[in-house]
């Protein structure tokens, strides 16, 4: 099954005359009529607005084959229009999202008439409304739409992440409607963020700024965003863990004994005194003494604590972490450097669990933009499957929801496990002292 994915859709509405900012987004995947032939825009899309009426009309021209008529409507009221038509033929409502007293909806019609006709949106009462409409070509006439997605916010700045799963054919596109109060709307019909139209009927100076990132249509693969969060009774996704029977180091093949001829009777052989046979070698005698027995530990100057997420980190189920560092702390981490992983701070008797390596220089990420793939990389799927709880008593899924419901900017650090230390041993006079004070010794809230 192909996927059309809009990773990040963010927007900002600016209007000094409006105290409340309503923000909504809706999207639908449009399926192609023929695999390999992408759905395309027909002619030019445009918009119309009204400050109060029971209907709203917009004239457009649609030509081509396998036509579809599409409309995005943003209207006052807690319900979508009672109907939208193209040349008096009704469109079908695909998705609808309401934010307080405003509603955003997307409508689609297959087998649309070619030529110049009117889009008409009808309402149950006189309301302020806006419509952006036009046509597409190459649309599948039997199953024109697949997955949908929608979201809304009551913030001056809003960010949502949407993933729309389309049908079995590649080369579908994403029809996106982005709307904000006061009566501002933008439509995107493309996989490469092509802005079709931005219309406004708000007060003077109102402005809607939006951006789309990573809009792609692709066939499924193993590197995708992954499955939904597992239920409590399901095992974690990915590696089953070090305790599973099929995980661990490869078995050393059994060495067959080599039969050698005795030396007695050979030329130059000198037998020892009777009854004096060599003792069997003691265990360890055949070890190459040139190889040092002890692991030469590299110089490590930094450390982080992982608290309740230490287990998924050790099992390889957690490869990123979120930290509330300041600007100075975040920039001091370099790609490739090593650091210690503790369960709790060393000064509190914490255990040194592993040596980790920085795989990418940390960067600031807005938590509302985190994708489903990040849910698994943060170790939350493992934590849910193993019933791990945060120190505050919340589950991993609740922590994940808070990252989106109460978004904030945090530093994101990617890492890989280099070495795991013996577990269950408290640190006792084993902390390595560098020649000069460490550059950074830091720990903080764990995610």
N, C-alpha and C positions, 0 to 999 in steps of 0.2 A: 504494500500500500504506500503510495507516494505521500509526501508531506510537504505542505506549504507552511513555512515557519516565519513569523515576524518576531524576532527575538526581543526587540526593545522598541516601544512606541512611547514617546514622551512629549509633553506639551506644556505651554505656559500661556495663560490668558492674562492680558494686561488691560485694565479699564478702570480709571479712577472713579467713574460714576457708579460702578457696581461693587457692593460690599461682599456679596457671595459669589464665588466662582464655581460653576458646575462644569464638569469635564466628563465626557463620555467617548467611548470608542467601541465600534462594532466591526466585525470582519467576517467574510465568507469566502471559501475556496470555490472558484469557478472551474469546472472540468472541461477539457478540450474535447472537440468532436472526434479528432483523430490524434492518436498518440504521435508525438514528434512535431505536431503543428500547434504552436502556442495559441491560446486565446489572446485576441488583440482588441484594442479600442477601435470603435467605429466612429469616424468623424470626430467632432469636437464636443466635449462635455461642457455644460455651463450650469448656472444656478439662478434662482429667483427667490425673492423674499417678500413677506408681507407682515405688517405689524399687527394685523388682526383681520381675519376673514375665514369663511367656512370652506374655502377651497383655494388652491394655489396652482397656477398653470405655467408650464414652460414648454416652448416650442423647440424641437430638435430635429435633426436629420440623421437617419440611420440607413446605411447601405452595406451590402456585402452578402455573404452566405453563412448559413448556420447562425442566424442573428439572435441576439438577446437584448432585451431592454432592461436597464437597471436604474434604480432610483434610490437615493439616500435622503431621508427626511429627518429634520431636527425641528421639533415643535413644542410649544408650551403645552402643559397638561401631562397627566400621568398615564396616557395611553397613546399608541401610535394612531395614524390616520385610519379612518374607517375603510379606506380603499385608495389605491393608486392605479391609474389606467394609462395605457399607451394606445392612442387611436381608438379609444373606447373599449379596449380589451383589458381586463383586470390583471395586474401583476400579483405575484404571490409574495407574502411577507416571509422573509427567511430568518431574520434575527431582530430582536428588539431589546433595548436596555433603557431603563428609566432612572434618572437621578433627580430626586426631589420632585419638582413640578415640570421637568422637561424630559422628553423622550426622543431617543435616536433609533431609527429603524432602517433596514435595508430590504429592498423589494426587487424581484427578478421575474422576467417573462421570457419563455422560449418561443421560437417561431414568430418573433416580432415582425410586424409589417414593415417593409422597406419604404423609404421615402421620408417626407417631412410631415410630422404629426405633432400632437400635443401630449405632454405628460400632465396629468391632472391628479392632485392629491386632495382628497375630501376629508373633512373633519366634522365631528358631531356638534361643534359649536365654533364660534368665532375665536380663533387663537392666532398668536404670532407663530410664524413658521418659516422654514427655509427648505428648499429642495435643490439638490444637485443631481442631474440625470444625464443619461446618454446611452449609447449602445456598445455592444461588443460583437465581434465576429469569431467564428470557429468554436462556438459554444456547443457543448453536448446537448442535444435536443431532448433526450430522454431523462438523463440524470444530470442536470446542469450544475447542481451545487452539491458540496460534500460537507465537510466540517464547518462549524462556526465558532466564533469567540467574541466575548464582549466584556467590558469592564467600565467602571465609573469612579470618579473621585470628587471630593469636596475640598480641594486644595488649590492654592494659587499656582503651584507647580505640581503636576501629576505625572506619574510614570507607571506604565503597565507593561506586562510581558504576555504575549499571546502566542499560542501554538495551534494551528489549524491543520488537522489531518484530512487530506483530500482523498480522492478515490484511487483506483488502480492505475490511472494513466498519468504519466509525467507531462509536464508543460502546462499544467493549470496555472492560474494566477490568483492573486489575493485581492479581493475588492474590500477596501478599507474606508470607513467613514469616521472622521475625527471631528468632534464638535465641542464647542465651549460656549459658556454664557459670557457676553450677551449675544446670542444668535449668530455665532460664527461657526463656519463649517469648512472642512477641507476634505476632498475625496482623492484617494489614490487607487488607481487600477493598474497595477504593475508589480513586477517582482524586483524592480530596481529603484523604487522611491521616485517615480515620476509624478510630480504634482499636477493634477488635472485642473483644479479650480479652487479658489479661495474667495468666498463671498461673505459679505457682512451687512447687517442692518442694525448694528448696535450703535451706541453713542459715539460721538466723534472721539477719535484717539484710541478706540478699542483695537486690540491686535491679538492675533492668535499665532503663536510660534510653535511649530511641531517638527519632529524629526523621526525618521524611521531608520532602523539599522538591521542589517543581516536578514533582508527579506529574500528567502530562497525557496525553490521548489525542487525536491530531490526524491530519488528512490530511497527506500529504507536501507540502512546499513548498521553495522555494529557500533559505529561511533556516534550514533544519534543521541538525543537527550535522555533516552532510557525509559523504563516503565514508570508508572505512577508509584507513589510511595507504598510500600508493602503494608499489609494488615499486620496486626499483632501476632497472628498465628502463622505468618509466612516467614520463610528464611530470608536473610538479606540478599540483595541482588549482588551478582558478581562472584568474587572469590568466596567459597564457603568458609574459609578461615583455616588457621593452622591446626585446629583440632580435628578437621575432617580427615578420613582415612586416605583420600586421594590427593592430599596436599602435603608437601614437604620435599626434602631433597631426594634426588633420584637414587634408586637402590643401587648399591655397588655390586656388580656382577660377581658371582662366586668364582673364586680362582681354583681351577682344578690342580690337584697335586701333580708335580712333575717327578717321574720315576727316573732316578739316576743310578748308573752302575757304580758299584763299590770301587774304592781305590786300591784295595788289596790285590796284589798280583800285577799291578801296573809297574812299568819301569820307573825307578826313582822313588817308589813308595817305601817309607820307613815306619814300621809299626811301633807304637808306643809300648810301654810295659804292660804285661797282661793285667786285665782287670781295671785298667784306667781308661775309661771312656769319657769323652767330653760331656759336661753337663749341658742340658738344653738351655738355649739362650733365655735370659730373663726378659720379661716384657719391657720393651722400651729400649733394648740394647741396639736394635737395628734402626732407630730413628736417626736421621741425618742431623748431626750436632751442629752443622753449619747454619741450620735454620733456627732462628730464635724461637723459644717456646712461647713467649708472651706476645700478645698482640700489641704492636706499637701504636699507641693511641695518638691521633693527630692533635694539634693544638686547637682547642675550641674555646672561643671567647664569649659566646652568647648562649642563651637558653630560653625556652618557652615552657609554660605549663599547659597541660591538656585536660586536667581534671576528669570529668565524667566521660570525655570522648577519647581517653587514652587507649581504651581497648580497640575501637575501630582504627585508630592510628597504627597500633602495633599489628593489626590484622591486614593492613593494606587497604582498608575500606575508607580511609580518610586521607585525602591528599591535598586539601586546601584548608586554610584557617582564616577567620576574620578577627581583626584586632582593632581596638579603639586607640591606636597610637596617635601621637601628635606629628606634625610635619617633620620634626627633627628625627624622631625615632624611626619613622618609616623609610627614610632615604638612606639609612646606614646599613641596610641589608643588601648584600650583593649576590648576584647570580653565582651559584656554585659553592658558596661558603657553607661551612658546617655549623651546626648548633645542637645543643643537648635538648632532649625532651624529658620533662619531669611531670609527675602526676600532680604534685603540689610544690610550692616554692621550697628550695633547699633549706632555707632558714627555718622552715616549719617541719623539717624532717622528711621532706619529699624524697621519692626514689628517682634516681636517674634511669630512665627507661630505655632510651635509644639515642643514637646519633642520627640526625636528619640533615639533608642537603637542600639548600634553596634551589629550586628549579626555575624560578623566574623572579625578577626583581619585583617587590611588592608595589601595588598600585591601589589608588583609592577607587572603591566601587560603591555605587548607590544600591542598597540592598533590595530595592524594589525591582531592580533589573536582573536579579539572580534567576537563572533558568532551572528547569527540572534536573538537568545534568548536574548542576551545582548541589542540589539536594543530596545526591548520592556521594559526591566528592567531599562534602562536609561531614560525611559519616552518619547522617541522620537516618538513612534507610537501615543501616546496621543497628543503630541505637533503638529504633522502633521495634525491629524484629527481636532484639534481645532485651527489651523492656528497660533500657537505661533511662535514668531520670537526671535532669539537671539539678544543681544544688538548690535551685529555687522551687523544685518540685514539679517542673513542667516537662512534658514529653518533647521529643525532638520535633514532632510535627507542630506542636504549639510554638516552639521557638522559631520554626520556619515561617509560620503564619505571621508572627510578630515582626519578622524581618520585612514582610511585605505590607502589613497593615500599619506599621509604625516605621516607615523606612528611614534610614540614616546612612551617612557616608562612613564606611569603614575601610581599613586597609586589608587587602586580600593577598595572602602569601601562599604560593604553591611549593610543595616540598615532596621529597621522596625519602624513604627509610634507608639508611646506609648500614646500620648495625643495631641489633637489639641486645641489651645487656641482660645479665642474669636477673630474673624477677624475684621479688620478695626480699631483697636485701636493702636495708636502709643505708643511706650514705653515712660513712663513718671515717672521717679523716682521709678521704680518697679524692677530694676535689683538687684538680690540678691547678697549681698557681702559676700564672703566666709571669714573664719577666717584667711586664708592665701592667698596670691595671687594665681590665677588660674595657673595650670600647663601649659596649652596651650590655648591661645585664637587665633583662626586661621580662616582665610577665604581666598578664592582664586578663580581662574577661575572655573566656574561651568559647569559640563557636566552631 
